[in-house]
Amino acid sequence: MSAVSHLNYGLWRHPDDQSWRYNELDHWTGLARTLEDGGFDSLFIADALGLLDTHGGSADASLRTGTQSPLADPLLLVSAMAAATRHLGIGVTVSTTYEHPYLLARKFTTLDQLSNGRIGWNIVTSQLESAARNLGLDAQLPHDERYDRADEFLDVVYKLWEGSWEDDAVRRDRAQGIYTDPRKVHPIRHQGRWYSVPDAHLSEPSPQRTPVLFQAGGSPRGQRFAARHAELVFVAGANAAGIRRSVDAIRALAVEAGRAPEAIRFVAPLAVVTGADDRAAADKLADYRRHYDVEGAIVHYSASTGIDFSTHDLDAPLRYQETNSNRSLLTHLTNDPTRDRPWTLREALAPAHGLGRHKTLVGGPSTVADALEAWLRETGTDGINLAAVVNPGSFADFAEFVVPELRRRGLVAERPATPATLRERLFGQARLRADHPGHRHGVAA
Ligand SMILES: Cc1cc2nc3c(=O)[nH]c(=O)nc-3n(C[C@H](O)[C@H](O)[C@H](O)COP(=O)(O)O)c2cc1C
C-alpha cells in the first residue's frame, strides 16, 4: 500500500523500515528496481478509499498508529516505476464501485502503453463504509450487489479494450495524412443496468489490451466473480488447508464457467523473515516482533470486517457476524475444520509463529526454501505475494538469501532475454486466452 503501514502494523517504527518515505518517488523506483533485479515477476500495490474508522467509531487510532492512513493514490506511482524497470509487472488495486469504466479503461490502457504491457489490475469492490460516505453514497451498496455491478463494469471495459479498436486501426500514414482509420474504430453501444457507454474507447489499444486481471474475492459471490474474470487470484485463508479449499472451489467454478483449469494462477500472501542462517532469521523475527503493534492490527481487522473489535476480549473465541464489508476474513477463522474451536483475536492478529494475518516463514535459505516448497504443495498455489515486514528490507533479504536457493531448485523462472508483457510471463501470450469472457468481445483485425 502507498502508506506507512499496510499489514506490517507498527513496523514503520523499526530503524530499517523505509515505508515512511512513501511520498518520495525514489522510494518507489528503488523498490521496483530491487524487485526486478531480485527475480520477482511483479509488484503489487493494494488500495482503499477511506479512513479506517470502524475501531471505536473513529479514525483516531488508525491515524495515530499510521495504519493505512494517510494513504496516497497508487496508480500515480506506476509510470515512474515503469520507467525505472524493463521487466517487472506492476499490479494496482482499483475499485469498480467508485470508478467509472470509461475512465478506468483509459487509465489502464495508458499505463499498459507506457510500461510496454506490464500492467495488472486488482479488481476490488471495496469494503469500507467511510469510502461510500465520502463518494456520494449514504452507505455501501449491498455486498453481493457490488459484485453484480462489477460484472457489468467488466463487460463495459472488455468492450472498450477488446472490441472497440481493431488492431490495424492506427495507420500513422504521414503521406496520406491519416493517423487513425475511422472505419476501424467502433462504438461499443453499451446500455446496461448501471452504465451507459455508447461510444468508442478513447485510447488506441495497448500491448495487452486488457491488463492482467487480479482478484481476491473470498465470499461465495466473490469466488464466483473471481472464477469468471480473474487470471490471477489472491487466495487468503486461516492456514494452508483453508487456502487449498479456496483454490479448489474457485478452480471448479471457473471450469463450470467454461474456462480451462490452468486459466487461473493462484497466489497466496506470505511473509518471510530470512537471513544468512536460521539463527540470524530468528533474531530478526524477535527484533521485528518488538515493533509489532497489535492495536494497528485490530484497527485494520475492524475496518475489513466492519465489526468494532476495540473492546473485544483478545482471548475470547471469534464468532461469525454477517456485515456489508468483507465476508471471508471471519469465515476463515470461525469455520476452520482443522481446529476444534474458533480462533481468538489474539491468535489471529499476533500468532505465536510470526507476524500478523498471514503465514510467516522464518529461517535461513534452505529452511525457507523447504518450507516454501511444502507451502506451495499444500496450498495448491502457483506463487506467493510476499508481504513486507520491513520495506524494502524484506524484499531485499528474500532476493539475497532465498532466490538463489530457489533458482538452484528450479523454482524461479529465468527472466526472458527481451522484455515480455506480464501476461506473456504468466501465460505465454500477450492477449487474453480464448476461454476468457473478455475474449469474445474482441474485434477481428
Ligand atoms: C492478497 C490480497 C490483496 C487484497 N487487496 C485488496 C485491496 O487492495 N483493496 C481492497 O479493498 N481489498 C483487497 N483485498 C480484499 C479482497 O479484495 C476482498 O475485499 C476480500 O477478499 C473480501 O471479499 P469478500 O467479501 O468477497 O469475501 C485483498 C485480499 C487479498 C487476499
PDBQT file of the ligand as one rigid body, heavy atoms in Angstrom, charges set to zero:
ROOT
HETATM    1  C1  LIG A 501      -3.655 -10.548  -1.358  1.00  0.00    +0.000 C 
HETATM    2  C2  LIG A 501      -4.921  -9.761  -1.195  1.00  0.00    +0.000 A 
HETATM    3  C3  LIG A 501      -4.946  -8.454  -1.616  1.00  0.00    +0.000 A 
HETATM    4  C4  LIG A 501      -6.091  -7.677  -1.468  1.00  0.00    +0.000 A 
HETATM    5  N1  LIG A 501      -6.056  -6.390  -1.869  1.00  0.00    +0.000 NA
HETATM    6  C5  LIG A 501      -7.124  -5.594  -1.630  1.00  0.00    +0.000 A 
HETATM    7  C6  LIG A 501      -7.070  -4.222  -1.945  1.00  0.00    +0.000 A 
HETATM    8  O1  LIG A 501      -6.073  -3.719  -2.430  1.00  0.00    +0.000 OA
HETATM    9  N2  LIG A 501      -8.160  -3.450  -1.697  1.00  0.00    +0.000 N 
HETATM   10  C7  LIG A 501      -9.315  -3.969  -1.144  1.00  0.00    +0.000 A 
HETATM   11  O2  LIG A 501     -10.270  -3.217  -0.952  1.00  0.00    +0.000 OA
HETATM   12  N3  LIG A 501      -9.390  -5.288  -0.847  1.00  0.00    +0.000 NA
HETATM   13  C8  LIG A 501      -8.311  -6.096  -1.064  1.00  0.00    +0.000 A 
HETATM   14  N4  LIG A 501      -8.366  -7.412  -0.718  1.00  0.00    +0.000 N 
HETATM   15  C9  LIG A 501      -9.621  -7.917  -0.190  1.00  0.00    +0.000 C 
HETATM   16  C10 LIG A 501     -10.460  -8.533  -1.272  1.00  0.00    +0.000 C 
HETATM   17  O3  LIG A 501     -10.461  -7.850  -2.470  1.00  0.00    +0.000 OA
HETATM   18  C11 LIG A 501     -11.878  -8.706  -0.852  1.00  0.00    +0.000 C 
HETATM   19  O4  LIG A 501     -12.430  -7.474  -0.464  1.00  0.00    +0.000 OA
HETATM   20  C12 LIG A 501     -11.952  -9.620   0.294  1.00  0.00    +0.000 C 
HETATM   21  O5  LIG A 501     -11.378 -10.842  -0.039  1.00  0.00    +0.000 OA
HETATM   22  C13 LIG A 501     -13.364  -9.766   0.747  1.00  0.00    +0.000 C 
HETATM   23  O6  LIG A 501     -14.146 -10.223  -0.288  1.00  0.00    +0.000 OA
HETATM   24  P1  LIG A 501     -15.457 -10.980   0.037  1.00  0.00    +0.000 P 
HETATM   25  O7  LIG A 501     -16.373 -10.043   0.740  1.00  0.00    +0.000 OA
HETATM   26  O8  LIG A 501     -15.946 -11.443  -1.293  1.00  0.00    +0.000 OA
HETATM   27  O9  LIG A 501     -15.099 -12.061   0.968  1.00  0.00    +0.000 OA
HETATM   28  C14 LIG A 501      -7.240  -8.218  -0.880  1.00  0.00    +0.000 A 
HETATM   29  C15 LIG A 501      -7.230  -9.554  -0.466  1.00  0.00    +0.000 A 
HETATM   30  C16 LIG A 501      -6.094 -10.329  -0.606  1.00  0.00    +0.000 A 
HETATM   31  C17 LIG A 501      -6.121 -11.736  -0.134  1.00  0.00    +0.000 C 
ENDROOT
TORSDOF 0
